[in-house]
Amino acid sequence: MVASSAYAYAAPVDATARLARMRRLARLMDSQFGIPGTRFRFGIDALIGLAPGVGDAVTGLMSLYLVWEAHKLGAPPALLTRMLGNVAIEVAGGAVPVLGDLFDAAFKANLRNVALVEDWLARGR
């Protein structure tokens, strides 16, 4: 029996739309804001990371969303592992008091991870 509800079937998300969503989140997390007179950019990752203890955990979970999206695109395990490594480096580096906040603003794991996915897609999966 087929359900008649509009929610019974969801059309597959186009890879282009998924990648656009990933880019928007990575930009928001890593480079949404700029310091006037400089080329330095930072995102809400650095701002949320200022909250002791929970800030880096929260942004780490947000970064895992990009890994999940890459998985849904069919990314190979080696790529997902590399992406998880970038997230782990950023969470661990960000946990260091004071210097970790600067590390968060500079490392930009989300932009790195989106670039990895874009490179993988450009090579034809």
C-alpha positions, 0 to 999 in steps of 0.5 A, a space after each residue: 500500500 502506498 501512502 498518500 501523504 506528501 511526506 511519504 516520498 522525498 525526492 533525492 537531493 541534487 548534488 549541486 544543491 547539497 554542495 551549495 548548502 555545504 559551501 554556505 555553512 562552511 562560509 558562515 562557520 569560517 569566513 563570514 566576517 572580515 576585519 576592516 583594512 585586512 584580508 583576515 576573515 573569521 566565522 561563527 566558529 571562532 565566536 562560538 569557540 570563545 565559550 569555554 568548554 562547550 563552544 568547541 564541542 558545539 562547533 565540532 558537532 556543526 562541522 560534522 554535518 559537512 562530513 555527513 553531507 559528504 557521506 550522503 554524496 557517496 564520498 569514499 571512506 578515505 575522504 571522510 576520514 580526512 574530513 573527520 581528521 580536520 574536524 578533530 584537529 580544529 576541536 582539539 586545537 580550539 580547546 587550548 585556552 586563548 591560543 585555541 581561539 586564534 587557532 579556530 579563526 586560522 585553521 578553517 576546517 570547514 572550508 578545507 573540508 568543502 574544498 576536499 569534497 569539491 576536488 573529489 567531485 571534480 575528479 568525477 567521484 
